Amino acid sequence: MAQRITRDELKKKIDEKVVTVVEALPASYYNDKHLPGALNLPHDQVDELAPSLLPNKDAQVAVYCSDGPCPNSGIAAERLVELGYTNVFEYYDGKSDWVEAGLPVESGV
């Protein structure tokens, strides 16, 4: 089961460059804005994209989507665990929480 991670914990891991961040939304949302350095891993493409995007199954991976009510991050995070990833976190509050806190985002691919 994926562990929940808070905004502050995630920001610290991003700043320390110890986590791979993935957005579990479709590409159009990702291209609009995403967390710094995030990869796009839509929740319905985990099986096909994870092996190439996330080759190290023991690396720390944080998955997010738009906000708490959005199920995509939970679906993607649990699928990663099922596929054998051992350090999966879910940023449940998601992109809206990050943006509301005034933290930086990137846009484009």
GUNU-50065 format. One record per residue: residue number from 1; residue in three letters; chain; x, y, z of N, C-alpha, C, O in turn. Coordinates in steps of 0.001 Angstrom, whole numbers. Atoms other than C-alpha are relative to their C-alpha. Layout:
BEGIN
<marnu lumse="NUM" vexdo="Ala" marvo="A" n_u="X" n_v="Y" n_w="Z" ca_u="X" ca_v="Y" ca_w="Z" c_u="X" c_v="Y" c_w="Z" o_u="X" o_v="Y" o_w="Z"/>
...
REM end
This chain:
BEGIN
<marnu lumse="1" vexdo="Met" marvo="A" n_u="833" n_v="-1187" n_w="0" ca_u="0" ca_v="0" ca_w="0" c_u="880" c_v="1254" c_w="0" o_u="1881" o_v="1326" o_w="713"/>
<marnu lumse="2" vexdo="Ala" marvo="A" n_u="-742" n_v="-1257" n_w="76" ca_u="1235" ca_v="3478" ca_w="-874" c_u="-194" c_v="796" c_w="1289" o_u="-1265" o_v="771" o_w="1894"/>
<marnu lumse="3" vexdo="Gln" marvo="A" n_u="71" n_v="-852" n_w="-1182" ca_u="2014" ca_v="5824" ca_w="2001" c_u="-431" c_v="1400" c_w="-421" o_u="-88" o_v="1856" o_w="-1512"/>
<marnu lumse="4" vexdo="Arg" marvo="A" n_u="351" n_v="-1395" n_w="272" ca_u="493" ca_v="9291" ca_w="2158" c_u="1207" c_v="877" c_w="315" o_u="1987" o_v="594" o_w="1224"/>
<marnu lumse="5" vexdo="Ile" marvo="A" n_u="-1075" n_v="-961" n_w="-230" ca_u="2904" ca_v="12201" ca_w="1924" c_u="-606" c_v="1395" c_w="-12" o_u="-1480" o_v="1689" o_w="-828"/>
<marnu lumse="6" vexdo="Thr" marvo="A" n_u="522" n_v="-1362" n_w="-72" ca_u="2236" ca_v="15818" ca_w="2887" c_u="744" c_v="910" c_w="-985" o_u="1781" o_v="540" o_w="-1535"/>
<marnu lumse="7" vexdo="Arg" marvo="A" n_u="-636" n_v="-979" n_w="884" ca_u="3068" ca_v="18882" ca_w="815" c_u="1407" c_v="324" c_w="487" o_u="2346" o_v="343" o_w="-308"/>
<marnu lumse="8" vexdo="Asp" marvo="A" n_u="-1320" n_v="-365" n_w="-535" ca_u="5951" ca_v="19826" ca_w="3133" c_u="1001" c_v="-1143" c_w="-144" o_u="2162" o_v="-917" o_w="-484"/>
<marnu lumse="9" vexdo="Glu" marvo="A" n_u="-883" n_v="1154" n_w="154" ca_u="7386" ca_v="16305" ca_w="3095" c_u="416" c_v="-167" c_w="-1464" o_u="1578" o_v="-446" o_w="-1759"/>
<marnu lumse="10" vexdo="Leu" marvo="A" n_u="-298" n_v="149" n_w="1424" ca_u="7143" ca_v="16162" ca_w="-699" c_u="950" c_v="1088" c_w="-475" o_u="1898" o_v="809" o_w="-1210"/>
<marnu lumse="11" vexdo="Lys" marvo="A" n_u="-877" n_v="-1096" n_w="409" ca_u="8722" ca_v="19589" ca_w="-1166" c_u="1432" c_v="-270" c_w="459" o_u="2383" o_v="-25" o_w="-283"/>
<marnu lumse="12" vexdo="Lys" marvo="A" n_u="-1339" n_v="309" n_w="-523" ca_u="11641" ca_v="18510" ca_w="1032" c_u="671" c_v="-1073" c_w="-867" o_u="1846" o_v="-944" o_w="-1210"/>
<marnu lumse="13" vexdo="Lys" marvo="A" n_u="-559" n_v="1073" n_w="826" ca_u="12143" ca_v="15324" ca_w="-1009" c_u="363" c_v="519" c_w="-1401" o_u="1381" o_v="123" o_w="-1968"/>
<marnu lumse="14" vexdo="Ile" marvo="A" n_u="-303" n_v="-582" n_w="1313" ca_u="11969" ca_v="17314" ca_w="-4278" c_u="1265" c_v="848" c_w="98" o_u="2162" o_v="739" o_w="-738"/>
<marnu lumse="15" vexdo="Asp" marvo="A" n_u="-1174" n_v="-864" n_w="-186" ca_u="14470" ca_v="19873" ca_w="-2964" c_u="1281" c_v="-812" c_w="178" o_u="2349" o_v="-412" o_w="-284"/>
<marnu lumse="16" vexdo="Glu" marvo="A" n_u="-1171" n_v="851" n_w="-232" ca_u="16804" ca_v="17065" ca_w="-1881" c_u="271" c_v="-955" c_w="-1167" o_u="1246" o_v="-1706" o_w="-1155"/>
<marnu lumse="17" vexdo="Lys" marvo="A" n_u="-138" n_v="840" n_w="1199" ca_u="16331" ca_v="15313" ca_w="-5254" c_u="60" c_v="-1494" c_w="339" o_u="864" o_v="-2236" o_w="-226"/>
<marnu lumse="18" vexdo="Val" marvo="A" n_u="15" n_v="1406" n_w="-400" ca_u="15511" ca_v="11982" ca_w="-3580" c_u="-1287" c_v="-712" c_w="-418" o_u="-1509" o_v="-1862" o_w="-40"/>
<marnu lumse="19" vexdo="Val" marvo="A" n_u="1277" n_v="592" n_w="384" ca_u="12098" ca_v="11353" ca_w="-5160" c_u="-277" c_v="281" c_w="-1474" o_u="84" o_v="1335" o_w="-1997"/>
<marnu lumse="20" vexdo="Thr" marvo="A" n_u="518" n_v="-220" n_w="1351" ca_u="10663" ca_v="10900" ca_w="-8641" c_u="-1478" c_v="300" c_w="154" o_u="-2219" o_v="-483" o_w="747"/>
<marnu lumse="21" vexdo="Val" marvo="A" n_u="1386" n_v="-430" n_w="-129" ca_u="7371" ca_v="12764" ca_w="-8891" c_u="-731" c_v="-319" c_w="-1296" o_u="-231" o_v="-28" o_w="-2383"/>
<marnu lumse="22" vexdo="Val" marvo="A" n_u="793" n_v="310" n_w="1185" ca_u="4659" ca_v="11535" ca_w="-11256" c_u="-1416" c_v="517" c_w="154" o_u="-2036" o_v="384" o_w="1210"/>
<marnu lumse="23" vexdo="Glu" marvo="A" n_u="1378" n_v="-488" n_w="55" ca_u="1368" ca_v="13132" ca_w="-12231" c_u="-858" c_v="-1046" c_w="-691" o_u="-540" o_v="-1492" o_w="-1793"/>
<marnu lumse="24" vexdo="Ala" marvo="A" n_u="861" n_v="1065" n_w="495" ca_u="-1444" ca_v="10632" ca_w="-12763" c_u="-1212" c_v="522" c_w="-771" o_u="-2262" o_v="-121" o_w="-802"/>
<marnu lumse="25" vexdo="Leu" marvo="A" n_u="1071" n_v="-598" n_w="801" ca_u="-3573" ca_v="12916" ca_w="-14954" c_u="333" c_v="-107" c_w="-1485" o_u="1490" o_v="-324" o_w="-1844"/>
<marnu lumse="26" vexdo="Pro" marvo="A" n_u="-270" n_v="11" n_w="1443" ca_u="-3975" ca_v="12949" ca_w="-18749" c_u="983" c_v="1112" c_w="-402" o_u="1155" o_v="2098" o_w="314"/>
<marnu lumse="27" vexdo="Ala" marvo="A" n_u="-1060" n_v="-903" n_w="471" ca_u="-1307" ca_v="14781" ca_w="-20758" c_u="-436" c_v="1463" c_w="-65" o_u="368" o_v="2351" o_w="220"/>
<marnu lumse="28" vexdo="Ser" marvo="A" n_u="434" n_v="-1394" n_w="128" ca_u="-3424" ca_v="17910" ca_w="-21318" c_u="99" c_v="741" c_w="1332" o_u="476" o_v="1913" o_w="1358"/>
<marnu lumse="29" vexdo="Tyr" marvo="A" n_u="-107" n_v="-621" n_w="-1326" ca_u="-3550" ca_v="18606" ca_w="-17562" c_u="1460" c_v="149" c_w="396" o_u="1859" o_v="1169" o_w="957"/>
<marnu lumse="30" vexdo="Tyr" marvo="A" n_u="-1430" n_v="-31" n_w="-292" ca_u="130" ca_v="17767" ca_w="-17169" c_u="668" c_v="1143" c_w="-762" o_u="1456" o_v="1896" o_w="-188"/>
<marnu lumse="31" vexdo="Asn" marvo="A" n_u="-619" n_v="-1043" n_w="819" ca_u="1107" ca_v="20083" ca_w="-20031" c_u="-385" c_v="1395" c_w="473" o_u="405" o_v="2331" o_w="349"/>
<marnu lumse="32" vexdo="Asp" marvo="A" n_u="453" n_v="-1298" n_w="-507" ca_u="-940" ca_v="22924" ca_w="-18510" c_u="875" c_v="443" c_w="1161" o_u="1401" o_v="1556" o_w="1158"/>
<marnu lumse="33" vexdo="Lys" marvo="A" n_u="-927" n_v="-263" n_w="-1110" ca_u="1018" ca_v="22767" ca_w="-15251" c_u="188" c_v="-1266" c_w="806" o_u="-740" o_v="-2055" o_w="986"/>
<marnu lumse="34" vexdo="His" marvo="A" n_u="-331" n_v="1155" n_w="-826" ca_u="2762" ca_v="20166" ca_w="-13133" c_u="1074" c_v="382" c_w="1011" o_u="1738" o_v="1410" o_w="877"/>
<marnu lumse="35" vexdo="Leu" marvo="A" n_u="-1006" n_v="-248" n_w="-1015" ca_u="4998" ca_v="19957" ca_w="-10102" c_u="1394" c_v="-60" c_w="-632" o_u="1589" o_v="-754" o_w="-1629"/>
<marnu lumse="36" vexdo="Pro" marvo="A" n_u="-1346" n_v="-57" n_w="582" ca_u="8695" ca_v="20666" ca_w="-10752" c_u="598" c_v="-1388" c_w="-220" o_u="664" o_v="-2208" o_w="695"/>
<marnu lumse="37" vexdo="Gly" marvo="A" n_u="-664" n_v="1246" n_w="338" ca_u="10382" ca_v="17795" ca_w="-12527" c_u="-899" c_v="-1214" c_w="-132" o_u="-415" o_v="-2323" o_w="-358"/>
<marnu lumse="38" vexdo="Ala" marvo="A" n_u="926" n_v="1138" n_w="42" ca_u="7250" ca_v="15640" ca_w="-12562" c_u="-31" c_v="-655" c_w="-1381" o_u="132" o_v="1" o_w="-2410"/>
<marnu lumse="39" vexdo="Leu" marvo="A" n_u="214" n_v="772" n_w="1219" ca_u="6790" ca_v="12897" ca_w="-15145" c_u="-1495" c_v="-226" c_w="-164" o_u="-2232" o_v="-238" o_w="822"/>
<marnu lumse="40" vexdo="Asn" marvo="A" n_u="1422" n_v="268" n_w="241" ca_u="3425" ca_v="12225" ca_w="-16769" c_u="-216" c_v="-1510" c_w="-97" o_u="304" o_v="-2174" o_w="-993"/>
<marnu lumse="41" vexdo="Leu" marvo="A" n_u="328" n_v="1426" n_w="-49" ca_u="2103" ca_v="8768" ca_w="-15874" c_u="-1502" c_v="-116" c_w="257" o_u="-1920" o_v="-355" o_w="1390"/>
<marnu lumse="42" vexdo="Pro" marvo="A" n_u="1454" n_v="87" n_w="-194" ca_u="-1678" ca_v="8736" ca_w="-16485" c_u="-381" c_v="-1326" c_w="666" o_u="207" o_v="-2371" o_w="387"/>
<marnu lumse="43" vexdo="His" marvo="A" n_u="372" n_v="1166" n_w="-812" ca_u="-3416" ca_v="6313" ca_w="-14132" c_u="-404" c_v="-1210" c_w="-829" o_u="-296" o_v="-2343" o_w="-361"/>
<marnu lumse="44" vexdo="Asp" marvo="A" n_u="432" n_v="1116" n_w="844" ca_u="-4716" ca_v="4214" ca_w="-17027" c_u="1104" c_v="-493" c_w="-940" o_u="851" o_v="-1310" o_w="-1825"/>
<marnu lumse="45" vexdo="Gln" marvo="A" n_u="-1130" n_v="423" n_w="833" ca_u="-1255" ca_v="3799" ca_w="-18602" c_u="1190" c_v="-468" c_w="835" o_u="2306" o_v="-579" o_w="326"/>
<marnu lumse="46" vexdo="Val" marvo="A" n_u="-1086" n_v="380" n_w="-901" ca_u="781" ca_v="2677" ca_w="-15587" c_u="720" c_v="-1252" c_w="-488" o_u="1950" o_v="-1284" o_w="-535"/>
<marnu lumse="47" vexdo="Asp" marvo="A" n_u="-627" n_v="1266" n_w="403" ca_u="1366" ca_v="-873" ca_w="-16841" c_u="940" c_v="166" c_w="-1189" o_u="2006" o_v="-448" o_w="-1232"/>
<marnu lumse="48" vexdo="Glu" marvo="A" n_u="-828" n_v="-141" n_w="1203" ca_u="2739" ca_v="261" ca_w="-20194" c_u="1130" c_v="1012" c_w="156" o_u="2177" o_v="841" o_w="-468"/>
<marnu lumse="49" vexdo="Leu" marvo="A" n_u="-1007" n_v="-1056" n_w="-87" ca_u="4705" ca_v="3385" ca_w="-19140" c_u="966" c_v="-133" c_w="1177" o_u="2107" o_v="320" o_w="1090"/>
<marnu lumse="50" vexdo="Ala" marvo="A" n_u="-843" n_v="58" n_w="-1203" ca_u="6076" ca_v="2584" ca_w="-15672" c_u="1363" c_v="-652" c_w="-231" o_u="2362" o_v="-134" o_w="267"/>
<marnu lumse="51" vexdo="Pro" marvo="A" n_u="-1327" n_v="625" n_w="152" ca_u="8852" ca_v="187" ca_w="-16792" c_u="1056" c_v="932" c_w="-613" o_u="2224" o_v="875" o_w="-229"/>
<marnu lumse="52" vexdo="Ser" marvo="A" n_u="-985" n_v="-899" n_w="608" ca_u="10494" ca_v="2868" ca_w="-18956" c_u="169" c_v="1294" c_w="801" o_u="1282" o_v="1811" o_w="905"/>
<marnu lumse="53" vexdo="Leu" marvo="A" n_u="-109" n_v="-1249" n_w="-764" ca_u="9681" ca_v="5942" ca_w="-16822" c_u="611" c_v="-221" c_w="1379" o_u="1310" o_v="646" o_w="1902"/>
<marnu lumse="54" vexdo="Leu" marvo="A" n_u="-439" n_v="285" n_w="-1366" ca_u="10462" ca_v="4272" ca_w="-13492" c_u="720" c_v="-1349" c_w="44" o_u="185" o_v="-2314" o_w="589"/>
<marnu lumse="55" vexdo="Pro" marvo="A" n_u="-687" n_v="1290" n_w="89" ca_u="13069" ca_v="1556" ca_w="-14101" c_u="453" c_v="-578" c_w="1346" o_u="585" o_v="-1795" o_w="1478"/>
<marnu lumse="56" vexdo="Asn" marvo="A" n_u="-468" n_v="468" n_w="-1306" ca_u="14226" ca_v="1362" ca_w="-10458" c_u="-1196" c_v="-182" c_w="932" o_u="-1775" o_v="797" o_w="1403"/>
<marnu lumse="57" vexdo="Lys" marvo="A" n_u="1186" n_v="278" n_w="-825" ca_u="11480" ca_v="-335" ca_w="-8440" c_u="213" c_v="301" c_w="1480" o_u="-740" o_v="265" o_w="2258"/>
<marnu lumse="58" vexdo="Asp" marvo="A" n_u="-273" n_v="-336" n_w="-1402" ca_u="13191" ca_v="596" ca_w="-5162" c_u="158" c_v="1504" c_w="220" o_u="329" o_v="1943" o_w="1357"/>
<marnu lumse="59" vexdo="Ala" marvo="A" n_u="-120" n_v="-1454" n_w="-126" ca_u="13416" ca_v="4341" ca_w="-5874" c_u="-1271" c_v="576" c_w="631" o_u="-2345" o_v="-18" o_w="541"/>
<marnu lumse="60" vexdo="Gln" marvo="A" n_u="1167" n_v="-673" n_w="-565" ca_u="11118" ca_v="6748" ca_w="-4042" c_u="-800" c_v="646" c_w="-1126" o_u="-253" o_v="1374" o_w="-1955"/>
<marnu lumse="61" vexdo="Val" marvo="A" n_u="896" n_v="-540" n_w="1022" ca_u="8125" ca_v="7659" ca_w="-6206" c_u="-1188" c_v="642" c_w="706" o_u="-1823" o_v="12" o_w="1552"/>
<marnu lumse="62" vexdo="Ala" marvo="A" n_u="1167" n_v="-688" n_w="-553" ca_u="5466" ca_v="10233" ca_w="-5288" c_u="-987" c_v="264" c_w="-1128" o_u="-640" o_v="861" o_w="-2148"/>
<marnu lumse="63" vexdo="Val" marvo="A" n_u="1049" n_v="-111" n_w="1018" ca_u="2201" ca_v="10157" ca_w="-7239" c_u="-1034" c_v="1011" c_w="467" o_u="-1434" o_v="1006" o_w="1631"/>
<marnu lumse="64" vexdo="Tyr" marvo="A" n_u="1048" n_v="-960" n_w="-342" ca_u="-317" ca_v="13001" ca_w="-7347" c_u="-935" c_v="173" c_w="-1193" o_u="-617" o_v="-208" o_w="-2320"/>
<marnu lumse="65" vexdo="Cys" marvo="A" n_u="901" n_v="-435" n_w="1072" ca_u="-3325" ca_v="14200" ca_w="-9328" c_u="-509" c_v="1385" c_w="385" o_u="235" o_v="2158" o_w="988"/>
<marnu lumse="66" vexdo="Ser" marvo="A" n_u="454" n_v="-1377" n_w="-211" ca_u="-5516" ca_v="17292" ca_w="-9057" c_u="-253" c_v="345" c_w="1462" o_u="181" o_v="1398" o_w="1929"/>
<marnu lumse="67" vexdo="Asp" marvo="A" n_u="331" n_v="-278" n_w="-1391" ca_u="-6797" ca_v="17044" ca_w="-5473" c_u="-498" c_v="-1278" c_w="664" o_u="-574" o_v="-2326" o_w="23"/>
<marnu lumse="68" vexdo="Gly" marvo="A" n_u="431" n_v="1159" n_w="-757" ca_u="-8065" ca_v="14694" ca_w="-2767" c_u="-1136" c_v="-795" c_w="-630" o_u="-1034" o_v="-2018" o_w="-719"/>
<marnu lumse="69" vexdo="Pro" marvo="A" n_u="1105" n_v="767" n_w="587" ca_u="-11389" ca_v="13779" ca_w="-4426" c_u="353" c_v="-716" c_w="-1315" o_u="-347" o_v="-1643" o_w="-1723"/>
<marnu lumse="70" vexdo="Cys" marvo="A" n_u="-408" n_v="636" n_w="1263" ca_u="-9558" ca_v="12853" ca_w="-7656" c_u="601" c_v="-1373" c_w="320" o_u="1545" o_v="-1455" o_w="1105"/>
<marnu lumse="71" vexdo="Pro" marvo="A" n_u="-489" n_v="1339" n_w="-327" ca_u="-8992" ca_v="9066" ca_w="-7598" c_u="1266" c_v="-424" c_w="-736" o_u="1857" o_v="-1446" o_w="-389"/>
<marnu lumse="72" vexdo="Asn" marvo="A" n_u="-1087" n_v="441" n_w="874" ca_u="-6208" ca_v="8958" ca_w="-10213" c_u="1297" c_v="-331" c_w="730" o_u="1933" o_v="-1342" o_w="434"/>
<marnu lumse="73" vexdo="Ser" marvo="A" n_u="-1281" n_v="254" n_w="-675" ca_u="-3234" ca_v="9219" ca_w="-7855" c_u="-68" c_v="-1282" c_w="820" o_u="899" o_v="-2043" o_w="855"/>
<marnu lumse="74" vexdo="Gly" marvo="A" n_u="139" n_v="1228" n_w="-768" ca_u="-4556" ca_v="6461" ca_w="-5615" c_u="33" c_v="-1234" c_w="-882" o_u="654" o_v="-2240" o_w="-539"/>
<marnu lumse="75" vexdo="Ile" marvo="A" n_u="21" n_v="1123" n_w="947" ca_u="-5221" ca_v="4189" ca_w="-8586" c_u="1417" c_v="-280" c_w="-504" o_u="1872" o_v="-1424" o_w="-492"/>
<marnu lumse="76" vexdo="Ala" marvo="A" n_u="-1357" n_v="167" n_w="543" ca_u="-1755" ca_v="4794" ca_w="-10074" c_u="965" c_v="-485" c_w="1074" o_u="1783" o_v="-1369" o_w="818"/>
<marnu lumse="77" vexdo="Ala" marvo="A" n_u="-917" n_v="388" n_w="-1071" ca_u="39" ca_v="4493" ca_w="-6724" c_u="-194" c_v="-1467" c_w="371" o_u="781" o_v="-2200" o_w="535"/>
<marnu lumse="78" vexdo="Glu" marvo="A" n_u="251" n_v="1394" n_w="-369" ca_u="-1643" ca_v="1205" ca_w="-5853" c_u="443" c_v="-949" c_w="-1110" o_u="931" o_v="-2045" o_w="-833"/>
<marnu lumse="79" vexdo="Arg" marvo="A" n_u="-447" n_v="858" n_w="1106" ca_u="-920" ca_v="-187" ca_w="-9320" c_u="1517" c_v="-127" c_w="19" o_u="2045" o_v="-1209" o_w="-238"/>
<marnu lumse="80" vexdo="Leu" marvo="A" n_u="-1462" n_v="71" n_w="-102" ca_u="2769" ca_v="697" ca_w="-8899" c_u="410" c_v="-989" c_w="1087" o_u="1337" o_v="-1775" o_w="893"/>
<marnu lumse="81" vexdo="Val" marvo="A" n_u="-290" n_v="941" n_w="-1082" ca_u="2787" ca_v="-1198" ca_w="-5593" c_u="-237" c_v="-1430" c_w="-487" o_u="583" o_v="-2314" o_w="-242"/>
<marnu lumse="82" vexdo="Glu" marvo="A" n_u="310" n_v="1330" n_w="532" ca_u="1123" ca_v="-4184" ca_w="-7298" c_u="1065" c_v="-470" c_w="-986" o_u="1316" o_v="-1670" o_w="-1106"/>
<marnu lumse="83" vexdo="Leu" marvo="A" n_u="-1040" n_v="337" n_w="979" ca_u="3852" ca_v="-4051" ca_w="-9967" c_u="1375" c_v="-197" c_w="655" o_u="2355" o_v="-495" o_w="-29"/>
<marnu lumse="84" vexdo="Gly" marvo="A" n_u="-1246" n_v="281" n_w="-699" ca_u="6539" ca_v="-4362" ca_w="-7290" c_u="808" c_v="1207" c_w="437" o_u="1925" o_v="1048" o_w="930"/>
<marnu lumse="85" vexdo="Tyr" marvo="A" n_u="-702" n_v="-1196" n_w="-467" ca_u="7517" ca_v="-757" ca_w="-6552" c_u="-102" c_v="47" c_w="1522" o_u="-1176" o_v="-165" o_w="2085"/>
<marnu lumse="86" vexdo="Thr" marvo="A" n_u="-68" n_v="175" n_w="-1452" ca_u="8603" ca_v="-608" ca_w="-2919" c_u="-62" c_v="1290" c_w="808" o_u="-274" o_v="1235" o_w="2019"/>
<marnu lumse="87" vexdo="Asn" marvo="A" n_u="-25" n_v="-1280" n_w="-728" ca_u="8746" ca_v="3122" ca_w="-2015" c_u="-942" c_v="1005" c_w="-662" o_u="-510" o_v="2045" o_w="-1157"/>
<marnu lumse="88" vexdo="Val" marvo="A" n_u="993" n_v="-828" n_w="680" ca_u="5514" ca_v="4625" ca_w="-3356" c_u="-747" c_v="854" c_w="1019" o_u="-1225" o_v="364" o_w="2042"/>
<marnu lumse="89" vexdo="Phe" marvo="A" n_u="736" n_v="-955" n_w="-823" ca_u="3947" ca_v="7725" ca_w="-1824" c_u="-1128" c_v="597" c_w="-831" o_u="-1009" o_v="752" o_w="-2046"/>
<marnu lumse="90" vexdo="Glu" marvo="A" n_u="1080" n_v="-715" n_w="671" ca_u="635" ca_v="9371" ca_w="-2646" c_u="-139" c_v="1372" c_w="634" o_u="-355" o_v="1497" o_w="1840"/>
<marnu lumse="91" vexdo="Tyr" marvo="A" n_u="244" n_v="-1379" n_w="-439" ca_u="381" ca_v="13146" ca_w="-2402" c_u="-1488" c_v="241" c_w="-228" o_u="-1902" o_v="749" o_w="-1270"/>
<marnu lumse="92" vexdo="Tyr" marvo="A" n_u="1458" n_v="24" n_w="103" ca_u="-3351" ca_v="12988" ca_w="-1739" c_u="-586" c_v="1375" c_w="-317" o_u="-1512" o_v="1478" o_w="-1122"/>
<marnu lumse="93" vexdo="Asp" marvo="A" n_u="585" n_v="-1334" n_w="183" ca_u="-4000" ca_v="16744" ca_w="-1622" c_u="280" c_v="573" c_w="-1383" o_u="-432" o_v="1471" o_w="-1831"/>
<marnu lumse="94" vexdo="Gly" marvo="A" n_u="-221" n_v="-244" n_w="1412" ca_u="-2492" ca_v="17067" ca_w="-5088" c_u="403" c_v="1393" c_w="-445" o_u="775" o_v="2263" o_w="341"/>
<marnu lumse="95" vexdo="Lys" marvo="A" n_u="-480" n_v="-1211" n_w="662" ca_u="-1708" ca_v="19825" ca_w="-7518" c_u="-687" c_v="1259" c_w="520" o_u="-33" o_v="2293" o_w="661"/>
<marnu lumse="96" vexdo="Ser" marvo="A" n_u="699" n_v="-1200" n_w="-463" ca_u="-4388" ca_v="22227" ca_w="-6248" c_u="571" c_v="471" c_w="1341" o_u="703" o_v="1675" o_w="1561"/>
<marnu lumse="97" vexdo="Asp" marvo="A" n_u="-602" n_v="-346" n_w="-1285" ca_u="-2878" ca_v="22123" ca_w="-2734" c_u="1365" c_v="651" c_w="-211" o_u="1695" o_v="1645" o_w="435"/>
<marnu lumse="98" vexdo="Trp" marvo="A" n_u="-1342" n_v="-520" n_w="314" ca_u="608" ca_v="22728" ca_w="-4159" c_u="-96" c_v="1433" c_w="-539" o_u="640" o_v="2321" o_w="-109"/>
<marnu lumse="99" vexdo="Val" marvo="A" n_u="165" n_v="-1313" n_w="628" ca_u="-578" ca_v="25683" ca_w="-6278" c_u="-523" c_v="1020" c_w="1020" o_u="-46" o_v="2153" o_w="1072"/>
<marnu lumse="100" vexdo="Glu" marvo="A" n_u="562" n_v="-916" n_w="-1017" ca_u="-2645" ca_v="27207" ca_w="-3433" c_u="1051" c_v="437" c_w="1004" o_u="949" o_v="1524" o_w="1572"/>
<marnu lumse="101" vexdo="Ala" marvo="A" n_u="-1082" n_v="-349" n_w="-930" ca_u="491" ca_v="27167" ca_w="-1273" c_u="1019" c_v="946" c_w="-646" o_u="1961" o_v="1389" o_w="10"/>
<marnu lumse="102" vexdo="Gly" marvo="A" n_u="-901" n_v="-915" n_w="691" ca_u="2218" ca_v="29336" ca_w="-3901" c_u="1316" c_v="-636" c_w="-424" o_u="2287" o_v="67" o_w="-704"/>
<marnu lumse="103" vexdo="Leu" marvo="A" n_u="-1233" n_v="686" n_w="381" ca_u="4801" ca_v="26693" ca_w="-4754" c_u="141" c_v="-41" c_w="-1520" o_u="-859" o_v="51" o_w="-2231"/>
<marnu lumse="104" vexdo="Pro" marvo="A" n_u="-228" n_v="-79" n_w="1446" ca_u="6387" ca_v="26595" ca_w="-8227" c_u="-562" c_v="-1196" c_w="-762" o_u="-615" o_v="-2321" o_w="-266"/>
<marnu lumse="105" vexdo="Val" marvo="A" n_u="439" n_v="1041" n_w="934" ca_u="4973" ca_v="24655" ca_w="-11147" c_u="706" c_v="225" c_w="-1329" o_u="1258" o_v="1294" o_w="-1588"/>
<marnu lumse="106" vexdo="Glu" marvo="A" n_u="-546" n_v="-88" n_w="1347" ca_u="6195" ca_v="23941" ca_w="-14654" c_u="-1133" c_v="-267" c_w="-983" o_u="-2168" o_v="-822" o_w="-614"/>
<marnu lumse="107" vexdo="Ser" marvo="A" n_u="998" n_v="308" n_w="1017" ca_u="4264" ca_v="23763" ca_w="-17905" c_u="710" c_v="-556" c_w="-1232" o_u="1927" o_v="-442" o_w="-1372"/>
<marnu lumse="108" vexdo="Gly" marvo="A" n_u="-562" n_v="612" n_w="1190" ca_u="4750" ca_v="21993" ca_w="-21212" c_u="493" c_v="-1391" c_w="293" o_u="280" o_v="-1937" o_w="1376"/>
<marnu lumse="109" vexdo="Val" marvo="A" n_u="-461" n_v="1381" n_w="-119" ca_u="6374" ca_v="18652" ca_w="-21796" c_u="1333" c_v="-65" c_w="721" o_u="1879" o_v="-1151" o_w="914"/>
REM end
